[in-house]
């Protein structure tokens, strides 16, 4: 039977050496592993946690080892990460267990001659941590926070442009938490009370989310989502609370024509249909035919009939000109609001790509604005906290289209509770306890 540390080593090889995404690498390894539930859970915690904390762990190796982290044999570096992560971040693992299992991992993976390096470095960390934090940080504010919380300097700098240092510290801390899971209850098929009761009977800890009338938050292990009560019957779908907020800002009404420009995999599309009572016409567009199939699958499971698919590049879909009562552009973005759920982003996203994304977002916004009927509304949203992709995109659009303006959320609506004085909404996770998001409603005068 595979144990959790061996599973972590196998998955981290895929991620570090072959550039695999964390969830895909882990799923690939788990499908082949004969592993207990407890070992599986620990293995997942190790993989996700180590990917998040990679910079901090490398800094520890640089400070404690004779060779820098990047100069270590790949498997040795991964094994040191596994040991150090347990010692530094997992209180439930005894020091002796973290050290001994790491040494054994080295021996069973062809590194017997280097097992003494593993033993010595981990025991050195244990001795030093009994007195003070072995991780020595520079005085420079950006690099200090980057090493402490394990983020590239450019991401730290992006947040420091918007927040004071302590708030940035809180935000980065939040992004390193194990994420919770939010559901959106399909009120056309069930109710919050019914879903909450069914999940409680399964021993799952369920909370309601303030201001969001369809949201339930699950804490702790849930097992396979497909096996939870109500999944097959379409009672609910997985969707973060901040993503639910976008559709409430759009405020679709029964009988309208609504266009969701970048719809896949369909979380917001199906939410639009639910809020409309499944009455009206919703066009779900996306350039990927394969990803649009996921929209269709979700709509079928939720038993929604008002959604039609339209494959193609948003910039070329001229048939929608002035046809939408409401249009949603949930634009492709850098994802800097979802760093807790998608740990690869912090390492794979590059600052030079942000200008390209911003240019694309401006093109998409200009095009989707032509889809709106006179008197209709357009909502622009991203799951990033980067002003270049948010405020600057909107400012550029309004400068070029002076007959458009920002509209505040409908009074007393779920979105109204989060609106700023400008009328836009920016969700900072450490403040609102949900994914980072930016959203704004626009209307032509």
VEXDREN-2710 file (C-alpha; in Angstrom, 1 decimal):
% VEXDREN-2710
k/r/px/py/pz
1/UNK/0.0/0.0/0.0
2/UNK/1.3/3.5/-0.9
3/UNK/1.8/5.8/2.0
4/UNK/1.2/9.6/2.0
5/UNK/4.8/10.6/1.7
6/UNK/5.5/8.4/-1.3
7/UNK/2.3/9.6/-2.9
8/UNK/3.4/13.2/-2.3
9/UNK/6.9/12.5/-3.8
10/UNK/5.3/11.0/-6.9
11/UNK/2.9/13.9/-7.5
12/UNK/5.6/16.6/-6.8
13/UNK/7.9/15.0/-9.3
14/UNK/5.2/15.5/-11.9
15/UNK/4.7/19.1/-10.8
16/UNK/8.3/20.2/-10.4
17/UNK/9.9/18.3/-13.2
18/UNK/7.2/18.0/-15.8
19/UNK/5.2/21.2/-15.1
20/UNK/2.0/19.4/-14.4
21/UNK/-0.9/21.2/-12.7
22/UNK/-1.2/20.2/-9.0
23/UNK/-4.8/18.8/-9.3
24/UNK/-4.0/16.8/-12.4
25/UNK/-0.8/15.4/-11.1
26/UNK/-2.4/14.4/-7.8
27/UNK/-5.4/12.9/-9.5
28/UNK/-3.1/10.8/-11.8
29/UNK/-1.2/9.5/-8.8
30/UNK/-4.2/8.8/-6.7
31/UNK/-5.9/6.8/-9.4
32/UNK/-3.0/4.3/-9.4
33/UNK/-2.5/4.3/-5.6
34/UNK/-3.7/1.7/-3.1
35/UNK/-4.0/4.0/-0.2
36/UNK/-6.1/4.4/3.0
37/UNK/-8.4/7.4/3.4
38/UNK/-6.2/8.9/6.2
39/UNK/-3.0/8.5/4.1
40/UNK/-4.8/9.9/1.1
41/UNK/-5.9/13.0/3.0
42/UNK/-2.4/13.6/4.4
43/UNK/-0.9/13.1/0.9
44/UNK/-3.2/15.7/-0.6
45/UNK/-2.3/18.2/2.3
46/UNK/1.4/17.6/1.7
47/UNK/1.2/18.2/-2.1
48/UNK/-1.0/21.3/-2.0
49/UNK/0.8/22.7/1.0
50/UNK/4.3/22.1/-0.4
51/UNK/3.4/23.7/-3.8
52/UNK/2.0/26.8/-2.0
53/UNK/5.1/27.0/0.4
54/UNK/7.7/26.2/-2.2
55/UNK/9.6/29.5/-1.9
56/UNK/9.7/29.4/1.9
57/UNK/10.9/25.7/1.9
58/UNK/13.6/26.5/-0.7
59/UNK/14.8/29.4/1.5
60/UNK/15.1/27.1/4.5
61/UNK/17.2/24.7/2.4
62/UNK/19.3/27.6/1.2
63/UNK/20.0/28.7/4.8
64/UNK/20.4/25.3/6.4
65/UNK/22.0/23.2/3.7
66/UNK/25.5/23.1/2.2
67/UNK/24.0/23.4/-1.3
68/UNK/21.2/25.8/-2.5
69/UNK/17.8/24.2/-3.1
70/UNK/18.0/24.5/-6.9
71/UNK/21.4/22.7/-6.8
72/UNK/20.1/19.6/-5.0
73/UNK/19.1/16.4/-6.9
74/UNK/15.4/16.8/-7.7
75/UNK/14.2/13.9/-5.5
76/UNK/16.3/15.1/-2.6
77/UNK/14.9/18.6/-2.8
78/UNK/11.4/17.2/-2.9
79/UNK/12.1/14.9/0.1
80/UNK/13.5/17.9/2.1
81/UNK/10.3/19.8/1.2
82/UNK/8.2/17.0/2.5
83/UNK/10.1/16.8/5.8
84/UNK/10.4/20.6/6.3
85/UNK/6.7/21.1/5.5
86/UNK/5.7/18.6/8.2
87/UNK/8.0/20.2/10.7
88/UNK/7.0/23.8/10.0
89/UNK/3.4/23.7/9.1
90/UNK/1.8/20.4/10.4
91/UNK/1.4/20.5/14.2
92/UNK/-0.1/17.0/14.3
93/UNK/3.0/15.3/13.0
94/UNK/5.6/14.5/15.7
95/UNK/9.2/15.7/14.9
96/UNK/10.5/12.1/15.0
97/UNK/7.9/10.9/12.5
98/UNK/8.6/13.8/10.1
99/UNK/12.4/13.1/10.2
100/UNK/12.3/9.3/10.2
101/UNK/9.8/9.0/7.4
102/UNK/11.8/11.5/5.3
103/UNK/15.0/9.5/5.8
104/UNK/13.2/6.3/4.9
105/UNK/11.8/8.0/1.8
106/UNK/15.3/8.9/0.7
107/UNK/16.5/5.3/1.2
108/UNK/13.6/3.7/-0.7
109/UNK/14.0/6.1/-3.7
110/UNK/17.6/5.5/-4.6
111/UNK/19.1/8.2/-2.3
112/UNK/20.5/6.0/0.5
113/UNK/23.8/7.7/0.4
114/UNK/22.1/11.1/0.9
115/UNK/19.8/10.0/3.7
116/UNK/22.3/11.4/6.2
117/UNK/21.8/14.9/4.5
118/UNK/18.1/14.5/5.1
119/UNK/18.5/13.5/8.7
120/UNK/21.0/16.2/9.5
121/UNK/19.1/19.1/7.9
122/UNK/15.7/18.2/9.4
123/UNK/17.2/17.6/12.8
124/UNK/19.0/21.0/12.5
125/UNK/15.7/22.7/11.8
126/UNK/14.2/21.0/14.8
127/UNK/16.9/22.2/17.1
128/UNK/16.8/25.8/15.8
129/UNK/13.0/26.0/15.8
130/UNK/13.0/25.2/19.5
131/UNK/14.7/28.5/20.2
132/UNK/13.5/30.8/17.3
133/UNK/12.3/30.7/13.8
134/UNK/15.0/29.2/11.6
135/UNK/13.7/31.1/8.5
136/UNK/15.7/34.3/8.4
137/UNK/14.0/37.1/6.5
138/UNK/15.5/40.1/4.7
139/UNK/14.4/43.6/5.8
140/UNK/13.1/44.6/2.3
141/UNK/9.3/44.6/2.8
142/UNK/8.4/42.9/-0.5
143/UNK/11.0/40.1/-0.4
144/UNK/10.3/39.7/3.4
145/UNK/6.7/39.0/2.7
146/UNK/7.5/36.9/-0.4
147/UNK/9.7/34.5/1.5
148/UNK/7.6/34.4/4.6
149/UNK/4.4/33.6/2.8
150/UNK/5.9/31.9/-0.3
151/UNK/4.9/34.3/-3.1
152/UNK/6.9/35.8/-6.0
153/UNK/7.9/39.4/-5.3
154/UNK/5.7/40.7/-8.2
155/UNK/2.5/39.3/-6.6
156/UNK/3.4/40.8/-3.2
157/UNK/4.1/44.2/-4.9
158/UNK/0.7/44.0/-6.7
159/UNK/-1.1/43.6/-3.4
160/UNK/1.0/46.3/-1.7
161/UNK/-0.1/48.8/-4.3
162/UNK/-3.6/48.4/-3.0
163/UNK/-3.3/47.5/0.7
164/UNK/-1.2/48.5/3.7
165/UNK/1.5/46.1/4.7
166/UNK/-0.5/44.5/7.6
167/UNK/-3.5/44.0/5.3
168/UNK/-1.2/42.5/2.7
169/UNK/0.2/40.2/5.3
170/UNK/-3.3/39.1/6.2
171/UNK/-4.3/38.5/2.6
172/UNK/-1.2/36.4/1.9
173/UNK/-1.9/34.4/5.1
174/UNK/-5.4/33.8/3.9
175/UNK/-4.2/32.6/0.6
176/UNK/-2.1/29.9/2.3
177/UNK/-5.1/28.4/4.1
178/UNK/-6.7/25.1/3.0
179/UNK/-9.7/26.3/1.1
180/UNK/-13.3/25.7/2.2
181/UNK/-16.0/24.6/-0.4
182/UNK/-19.1/26.7/-1.2
183/UNK/-22.2/25.3/-2.8
184/UNK/-25.0/27.2/-4.6
185/UNK/-28.4/25.7/-3.9
186/UNK/-30.7/25.4/-6.9
187/UNK/-33.8/26.9/-5.5
188/UNK/-35.8/25.6/-8.4
189/UNK/-35.2/22.1/-7.2
190/UNK/-34.5/22.4/-3.5
191/UNK/-34.0/24.8/-0.6
192/UNK/-31.2/25.8/1.8
193/UNK/-33.0/24.0/4.6
194/UNK/-33.3/20.7/2.7
195/UNK/-29.7/20.7/1.5
196/UNK/-28.3/21.7/4.8
197/UNK/-30.3/19.0/6.6
198/UNK/-29.2/16.3/4.1
199/UNK/-25.6/17.3/4.5
200/UNK/-25.7/17.5/8.3
201/UNK/-27.1/13.9/8.3
202/UNK/-24.0/12.9/6.5
203/UNK/-21.9/14.4/9.3
204/UNK/-20.8/17.4/7.1
205/UNK/-20.3/20.8/8.8
206/UNK/-22.4/23.3/6.9
207/UNK/-22.6/27.1/7.3
208/UNK/-24.7/29.8/5.7
209/UNK/-22.9/32.7/4.0
210/UNK/-24.1/36.2/4.9
211/UNK/-25.9/38.2/2.2
212/UNK/-26.0/35.3/-0.3
213/UNK/-29.4/33.6/-0.4
214/UNK/-28.2/30.4/-2.2
215/UNK/-24.8/29.8/-0.6
216/UNK/-23.8/27.1/1.8
217/UNK/-20.2/26.6/3.0
218/UNK/-18.7/23.2/3.8
219/UNK/-15.8/22.8/6.2
220/UNK/-13.7/19.6/6.6
221/UNK/-13.7/16.5/4.4
222/UNK/-16.6/15.7/2.2
223/UNK/-15.4/12.8/0.1
224/UNK/-16.5/12.6/-3.6
225/UNK/-18.9/15.5/-4.4
226/UNK/-20.9/13.2/-6.8
227/UNK/-21.8/11.0/-3.8
228/UNK/-23.2/13.8/-1.6
229/UNK/-26.9/14.0/-1.2
230/UNK/-28.7/16.0/-3.9
231/UNK/-25.9/16.1/-6.4
232/UNK/-27.6/13.8/-9.0
233/UNK/-31.0/15.4/-8.4
234/UNK/-29.6/18.8/-9.2
235/UNK/-30.2/20.3/-5.8
236/UNK/-26.9/22.2/-5.8
237/UNK/-23.7/22.9/-7.6
238/UNK/-20.2/23.9/-6.4
239/UNK/-19.6/27.7/-6.8
240/UNK/-17.7/30.1/-4.6
241/UNK/-19.7/32.8/-2.9
242/UNK/-18.0/35.6/-4.7
243/UNK/-18.8/34.0/-8.1
244/UNK/-22.4/33.8/-7.0
245/UNK/-22.2/37.6/-6.2
246/UNK/-21.4/38.3/-9.9
247/UNK/-24.8/37.0/-11.1
248/UNK/-26.7/38.9/-8.3
249/UNK/-25.0/42.1/-9.6
250/UNK/-26.2/41.2/-13.1
251/UNK/-29.7/40.8/-11.7
252/UNK/-31.3/38.9/-14.6
253/UNK/-35.1/38.8/-14.8
254/UNK/-37.6/36.2/-16.1
255/UNK/-38.2/36.5/-19.8
256/UNK/-35.1/38.4/-20.7
257/UNK/-32.3/37.6/-23.2
258/UNK/-29.0/37.2/-21.4
259/UNK/-25.6/36.5/-23.0
260/UNK/-22.8/35.0/-21.0
261/UNK/-19.8/35.7/-23.1
262/UNK/-17.1/33.5/-21.6
263/UNK/-19.4/30.9/-20.0
264/UNK/-17.6/27.6/-19.5
265/UNK/-17.8/25.6/-17.4
266/UNK/-21.2/27.2/-16.7
267/UNK/-21.3/28.2/-13.0
268/UNK/-22.6/31.7/-13.7
269/UNK/-24.7/30.6/-16.7
270/UNK/-26.7/28.1/-14.7
271/UNK/-27.0/30.7/-11.9
272/UNK/-28.5/33.1/-14.4
273/UNK/-31.0/30.5/-15.4
274/UNK/-32.0/29.8/-11.8
275/UNK/-32.5/33.5/-11.0
276/UNK/-34.7/33.9/-14.1
277/UNK/-36.8/31.0/-13.0
278/UNK/-35.6/29.2/-16.1
279/UNK/-37.8/31.5/-18.1
280/UNK/-36.2/33.5/-21.0
281/UNK/-33.2/32.8/-23.2
282/UNK/-29.6/32.5/-22.1
283/UNK/-26.8/32.3/-24.6
284/UNK/-23.6/30.6/-23.3
285/UNK/-20.6/31.5/-25.5
286/UNK/-17.1/30.2/-25.3
287/UNK/-14.3/29.7/-27.8
288/UNK/-13.8/26.0/-26.6
289/UNK/-16.4/23.6/-27.8
290/UNK/-15.1/21.0/-25.4
291/UNK/-15.5/23.4/-22.4
292/UNK/-19.0/24.3/-23.6
293/UNK/-20.0/20.6/-23.2
294/UNK/-19.4/21.1/-19.5
295/UNK/-21.9/23.9/-19.5
296/UNK/-24.5/21.6/-21.1
297/UNK/-23.7/18.8/-18.6
298/UNK/-24.2/21.2/-15.7
299/UNK/-27.4/22.6/-17.1
300/UNK/-28.8/19.1/-17.6
301/UNK/-28.0/17.9/-14.1
302/UNK/-29.6/21.1/-12.7
303/UNK/-32.6/20.5/-15.0
304/UNK/-32.4/23.9/-16.7
305/UNK/-33.9/24.3/-20.1
306/UNK/-33.3/28.0/-21.0
307/UNK/-29.6/27.8/-21.9
308/UNK/-28.3/27.6/-25.5
309/UNK/-24.7/27.1/-26.5
310/UNK/-22.8/29.3/-29.0
311/UNK/-19.2/28.3/-29.6
312/UNK/-16.8/30.9/-31.0
313/UNK/-14.4/33.7/-30.2
314/UNK/-16.3/36.5/-28.4
315/UNK/-14.6/39.1/-30.5
316/UNK/-16.1/37.6/-33.7
317/UNK/-19.7/36.9/-32.6
318/UNK/-21.4/39.9/-34.4
319/UNK/-24.8/38.1/-34.5
320/UNK/-25.4/39.2/-30.9
321/UNK/-25.2/43.0/-31.7
322/UNK/-27.9/44.7/-29.6
323/UNK/-29.7/41.5/-28.7
324/UNK/-29.0/41.2/-25.0
325/UNK/-31.1/42.7/-22.2
326/UNK/-28.1/41.8/-20.0
327/UNK/-24.6/40.7/-20.9
328/UNK/-22.0/39.1/-18.6
329/UNK/-18.3/39.2/-19.4
330/UNK/-16.5/37.1/-16.9
331/UNK/-13.2/37.8/-18.6
332/UNK/-10.1/35.5/-18.8
333/UNK/-7.7/36.8/-16.2
334/UNK/-4.6/36.1/-14.1
335/UNK/-6.6/34.4/-11.3
336/UNK/-4.9/36.3/-8.5
337/UNK/-8.0/36.1/-6.4
338/UNK/-7.9/32.2/-6.3
339/UNK/-4.4/31.6/-5.2
340/UNK/-5.5/29.4/-2.3
341/UNK/-7.4/27.0/-4.6
342/UNK/-5.0/27.1/-7.5
343/UNK/-1.5/27.0/-6.0
344/UNK/0.2/26.7/-9.4
345/UNK/-0.8/30.3/-10.4
346/UNK/1.7/31.9/-8.1
347/UNK/4.5/30.2/-9.9
348/UNK/3.2/29.8/-13.4
349/UNK/1.7/33.2/-14.0
350/UNK/4.2/35.8/-15.1
351/UNK/4.0/39.6/-14.8
352/UNK/4.8/40.1/-18.5
353/UNK/1.6/38.2/-19.4
354/UNK/-0.6/40.7/-17.5
355/UNK/-0.4/43.4/-20.2
356/UNK/-1.5/40.8/-22.8
357/UNK/-4.4/39.8/-20.6
358/UNK/-5.4/43.5/-20.0
359/UNK/-5.3/44.1/-23.8
360/UNK/-7.5/41.0/-24.4
361/UNK/-9.9/42.1/-21.7
362/UNK/-10.3/45.6/-23.2
363/UNK/-11.1/44.0/-26.6
364/UNK/-13.7/41.7/-25.1
365/UNK/-15.3/44.5/-23.2
366/UNK/-15.5/46.7/-26.2
367/UNK/-17.1/43.9/-28.2
368/UNK/-19.6/42.7/-25.6
369/UNK/-20.8/46.3/-25.1
370/UNK/-22.1/46.1/-28.7
371/UNK/-24.3/43.2/-27.7
372/UNK/-26.4/45.2/-25.2
373/UNK/-29.8/46.4/-26.2
374/UNK/-30.6/50.1/-25.6
375/UNK/-31.3/50.4/-21.9
376/UNK/-29.6/47.1/-21.1
377/UNK/-26.7/46.4/-18.8
378/UNK/-23.3/44.8/-19.0
379/UNK/-21.4/43.3/-16.1
380/UNK/-17.6/43.0/-16.3
381/UNK/-16.0/40.6/-13.8
382/UNK/-12.7/38.9/-13.1
383/UNK/-11.3/36.6/-10.3
384/UNK/-8.2/38.6/-10.0
385/UNK/-7.0/41.4/-7.7
386/UNK/-4.8/43.1/-10.2
387/UNK/-5.7/46.8/-11.0
388/UNK/-4.3/46.5/-14.5
389/UNK/-7.0/43.9/-15.3
390/UNK/-9.8/45.5/-13.3
391/UNK/-10.0/49.3/-12.6
392/UNK/-7.7/50.2/-15.5
393/UNK/-9.7/48.2/-18.0
394/UNK/-12.9/49.9/-16.8
395/UNK/-11.3/53.4/-16.9
396/UNK/-10.0/52.8/-20.4
397/UNK/-13.4/51.6/-21.6
398/UNK/-15.2/54.6/-20.0
399/UNK/-12.7/57.0/-21.5
400/UNK/-13.3/55.6/-25.0
401/UNK/-17.1/55.3/-24.4
402/UNK/-18.2/58.4/-22.5
403/UNK/-21.9/57.5/-23.0
404/UNK/-21.4/54.5/-20.7
405/UNK/-21.3/54.8/-16.9
406/UNK/-21.0/52.6/-13.8
407/UNK/-24.3/51.6/-12.2
408/UNK/-24.6/50.7/-8.5
409/UNK/-26.1/47.3/-7.5
410/UNK/-29.9/47.2/-7.1
411/UNK/-30.7/48.5/-3.6
412/UNK/-31.1/45.8/-1.0
413/UNK/-29.8/43.1/-3.4
414/UNK/-27.1/40.6/-2.3
415/UNK/-24.6/42.7/-4.3
416/UNK/-25.5/46.0/-2.6
417/UNK/-23.9/44.8/0.7
418/UNK/-20.5/44.7/-1.0
419/UNK/-20.5/47.8/-3.2
420/UNK/-17.9/50.6/-2.9
421/UNK/-18.6/54.3/-3.2
422/UNK/-17.8/54.1/-6.9
423/UNK/-20.4/51.4/-7.5
424/UNK/-18.0/48.7/-8.3
425/UNK/-17.3/45.6/-6.0
426/UNK/-13.9/44.4/-5.1
427/UNK/-13.7/41.3/-2.9
428/UNK/-10.6/40.9/-0.8
429/UNK/-10.6/37.4/0.7
430/UNK/-9.1/38.3/4.1
431/UNK/-12.0/40.8/4.5
432/UNK/-14.9/38.9/3.0
433/UNK/-13.9/35.2/3.5
434/UNK/-14.4/34.3/-0.2
435/UNK/-12.4/34.2/-3.4
436/UNK/-11.0/37.5/-4.6
437/UNK/-13.1/39.1/-7.3
438/UNK/-13.7/42.4/-9.1
439/UNK/-17.1/43.2/-10.7
440/UNK/-18.8/46.3/-12.1
441/UNK/-22.2/46.9/-13.8
442/UNK/-22.2/49.2/-16.8
443/UNK/-25.0/50.9/-18.6
444/UNK/-25.3/53.1/-21.7
445/UNK/-26.9/56.5/-21.2
END
